[in-house]
């Protein structure tokens, strides 16, 4: 097996991008899908002391298959603790113990604000969305928020229709103005085309790397704002052999991750 096998699919690449953002010893709040896959890849490769927890109250879960929901019973065997919502969202998150929160949404804007409430005006929406769940407090309190999104102008507009979960709100200084904890906020947006990071001065997302097969011009045309490009922009590292082995032989032998291709993550 080569260091970077070329038979990977885009969802595997995205999961690996998420895993590489997790550091050894991080405490990570995850849901299902990409977040859980990423956290587990990290735990099996470079971050064995990372701890994963779900809003439902499971701490340090070690599932033997991809969880279908945060309440999936596969999360329970071997977990260090099975508590409740208040334990995770109250004691850990609001207590300031969470290093990484994984989120997604129907819209993500240039400052990392996330909309899961409505498309169009709030009083006369084109469609209603599920709402916040635990996303708002995670976006407010986690030190680093990793965001998963599909890359198109509708999902990455300049400004979301409704701020369900705060990113950097309207730019530098806004989180501080609203008394959100220092040192928290969006860290990266991982899409099916690229990896976007946030300028430390303006807090606006910029293009850091483009996935193999994608071009800078294509990515800029699919972004709802005038996307800045990093001076050192480069191609995203493809999945490593070790990462693919963990996905295919340990975490997801039935290849459930392929479902994301039919959802547009290509």
C-alpha positions in Angstrom: 0.0 0.0 0.0 1.4 3.4 -0.9 1.5 6.3 1.6 -1.4 8.0 -0.2 -3.6 5.4 -2.0 -5.6 7.0 -4.8 -8.8 4.9 -4.4 -10.3 7.1 -1.7 -13.7 8.8 -1.9 -14.3 12.5 -1.1 -16.1 11.8 2.2 -13.1 9.8 3.4 -10.9 12.8 2.5 -13.2 15.2 4.5 -13.2 12.9 7.5 -9.4 12.7 7.4 -9.2 16.5 7.2 -11.3 16.7 10.3 -9.2 14.2 12.1 -6.0 16.1 11.5 -7.5 19.1 13.3 -7.8 17.1 16.5 -4.8 17.1 18.9 -3.7 14.5 21.3 -5.6 15.0 24.6 -8.4 17.1 23.1 -11.9 16.8 24.6 -14.2 16.7 21.6 -18.0 17.1 21.3 -19.3 15.2 18.3 -22.6 14.2 16.9 -22.7 11.5 14.2 -21.3 11.1 10.6 -18.2 13.0 9.8 -17.5 14.3 13.3 -17.6 10.9 14.9 -15.6 9.4 12.1 -13.0 12.2 12.3 -12.6 11.9 16.1 -12.2 8.1 15.9 -9.6 8.4 13.1 -7.6 10.8 15.2 -7.9 8.5 18.2 -6.6 5.5 16.3 -3.7 7.4 14.7 -2.1 10.5 16.1 -4.3 11.4 19.1 -4.8 8.3 21.2 -5.6 10.4 24.3 -8.4 12.4 22.6 -11.7 12.0 24.4 -15.0 12.0 22.5 -18.3 12.8 24.0 -21.9 13.1 22.7 -24.6 15.5 23.8 -26.7 12.6 25.0 -24.3 12.1 27.9 -21.8 9.5 26.6 -18.2 10.2 27.6 -15.2 8.5 25.8 -17.4 6.3 23.6 -15.6 3.6 21.6 -18.2 2.4 19.1 -17.5 -0.6 16.9 -19.6 0.8 14.0 -20.7 4.3 12.9 -23.4 5.7 15.2 -26.7 6.5 13.6 -27.6 9.1 16.2 -26.2 10.6 19.4 -28.5 8.2 21.2 -27.4 5.1 19.4 -26.8 2.2 21.8 -23.5 1.3 20.0 -22.0 4.3 21.8 -22.5 2.8 25.3 -20.3 -0.4 25.5 -16.9 0.5 26.8 -17.7 4.2 27.4 -16.2 5.7 30.5 -19.4 7.4 31.5 -23.1 7.3 30.4 -24.6 10.5 31.9 -27.1 12.9 30.5 -27.5 16.1 28.5 -26.8 18.3 31.6 -23.5 16.5 32.3 -22.1 17.2 28.8 -23.6 20.6 28.0 -23.6 21.9 31.5 -20.7 20.5 33.4 -18.2 20.0 30.5 -19.2 22.6 27.9 -20.3 25.5 30.1 -17.5 24.6 32.5 -15.0 25.4 29.8 -13.6 21.9 29.3 -14.3 21.4 25.6 -11.5 21.8 23.2 -13.2 21.0 19.9 -16.8 21.1 18.8 -17.9 19.7 15.4 -20.8 21.5 13.7 -22.5 21.8 10.3 -25.5 23.7 9.0 -27.6 24.6 6.0 -25.7 27.9 5.6 -22.2 28.9 6.8 -21.1 32.4 6.1 -17.7 34.1 5.8 -17.4 34.7 9.5 -18.3 31.1 10.4 -21.9 31.9 11.5 -24.2 28.9 11.1 -27.8 28.8 10.1 -30.0 25.9 11.1 -33.2 27.9 11.7 -34.7 29.1 8.4 -34.0 30.0 4.8 -35.3 33.4 3.9 -36.8 36.0 6.4 -37.6 34.6 9.8 -41.2 35.7 9.7 -41.8 34.5 6.1 -39.3 31.8 5.5 -39.0 29.8 2.3 -38.3 26.8 4.6 -38.0 26.0 8.2 -34.9 24.1 9.5 -34.5 21.9 12.5 -33.1 24.6 14.8 -30.1 24.8 17.1 -30.1 21.6 19.2 -26.8 21.9 21.0 -25.1 23.8 18.2 -25.5 27.3 19.7 -23.8 26.5 23.0 -21.1 24.5 21.3 -20.4 27.3 18.9 -20.3 29.8 21.8 -18.2 27.8 24.2 -15.9 25.4 22.4 -12.3 26.6 22.0 -12.1 25.4 18.4 -15.1 24.8 16.2 -14.7 22.6 13.2 -17.4 23.1 10.5 -18.4 20.7 7.8 -20.2 22.1 4.7 -21.0 21.4 1.1 -19.3 23.9 -1.1 -21.8 25.9 -3.2 -22.9 29.5 -3.1 -26.3 28.7 -1.4 -24.6 26.9 1.5 -21.7 29.3 1.7 -23.3 32.8 1.4 -21.7 36.0 2.4 -24.2 36.3 5.2 -26.5 33.6 6.6 -30.2 34.3 6.6 -30.3 33.7 10.4 -27.5 33.3 12.9 -28.4 30.2 14.8 -24.9 29.5 16.0 -22.4 32.4 16.4 -19.1 32.3 14.6 -17.2 35.6 14.5 -20.7 37.3 14.0 -19.7 40.4 12.0 -15.9 40.2 12.3 -13.1 41.0 14.6 -14.1 41.9 18.1 -17.7 40.8 17.8 -17.5 37.8 20.0 -15.8 39.8 22.7 -18.6 42.5 22.4 -21.2 39.8 23.1 -19.2 38.4 26.0 -18.4 35.1 24.5 -15.4 33.4 26.2 -12.0 34.5 25.0 -10.1 32.0 22.8 -13.2 30.4 21.4 -14.7 30.4 17.9 -14.6 28.8 14.4 -11.3 27.2 13.5 -11.8 25.7 10.1 -14.5 25.0 7.5 -14.0 21.7 5.7 -16.0 21.3 2.5 -16.1 18.8 -0.3 -13.9 21.2 -2.3 -11.4 22.8 0.1 -10.3 23.7 3.5 -11.0 27.3 4.7 -9.4 28.9 7.7 -10.0 32.2 9.4 -7.8 35.3 9.2 -6.6 36.2 12.7 -7.1 39.9 12.0 -10.4 40.1 10.1 -11.9 36.8 11.2 -13.0 36.2 7.6 -12.6 32.7 6.1 -10.0 32.3 3.4 -8.9 29.5 1.1 -6.1 27.5 2.8 -6.0 24.4 0.6 -7.9 22.9 -2.3 -8.8 19.2 -2.6 -7.2 17.1 -5.4 -9.1 17.6 -8.6 -10.4 21.0 -7.6 -9.1 24.4 -8.7 -8.8 27.7 -7.0 -11.0 29.4 -9.6 -13.7 26.8 -9.3 -13.7 27.1 -5.5 -13.9 30.9 -5.6 -16.8 30.7 -8.0 -18.7 28.4 -5.7 -18.2 30.7 -2.7 -20.7 33.4 -1.8 -18.2 36.1 -1.0 -14.9 37.3 -2.5 -12.9 34.5 -1.1 -9.3 35.5 -0.3 -6.5 33.0 -1.1 -3.6 32.2 1.3 -0.2 33.1 0.0 0.8 29.5 0.7 -2.3 27.9 -0.6 -1.7 24.3 -1.6 -3.3 21.0 -2.4 -5.0 19.2 0.5 -3.0 16.1 1.6 -5.0 13.1 0.4 -5.9 10.4 3.0 -2.9 8.5 4.2 -2.7 4.7 4.1 -3.0 4.5 7.9 -6.0 6.7 7.9 -7.8 4.7 5.2 -7.0 1.4 7.0 -8.6 2.7 10.2 -11.7 3.8 8.3 -12.2 0.7 6.3 -11.0 -2.0 8.6 -11.9 -0.7 12.1 -14.5 2.1 12.0 -16.6 1.5 9.0 -16.0 -2.0 7.4 -19.5 -1.8 5.8 -18.5 1.4 4.1 -21.5 3.4 5.4 -19.5 6.6 4.6 -20.4 6.1 0.9 -23.9 7.4 1.8 -22.4 10.9 1.8 -21.6 10.7 -1.9 -25.3 10.4 -2.7 -25.9 13.5 -0.5 -23.6 15.6 -2.7 -20.2 15.3 -0.9 -18.4 14.6 -4.2 
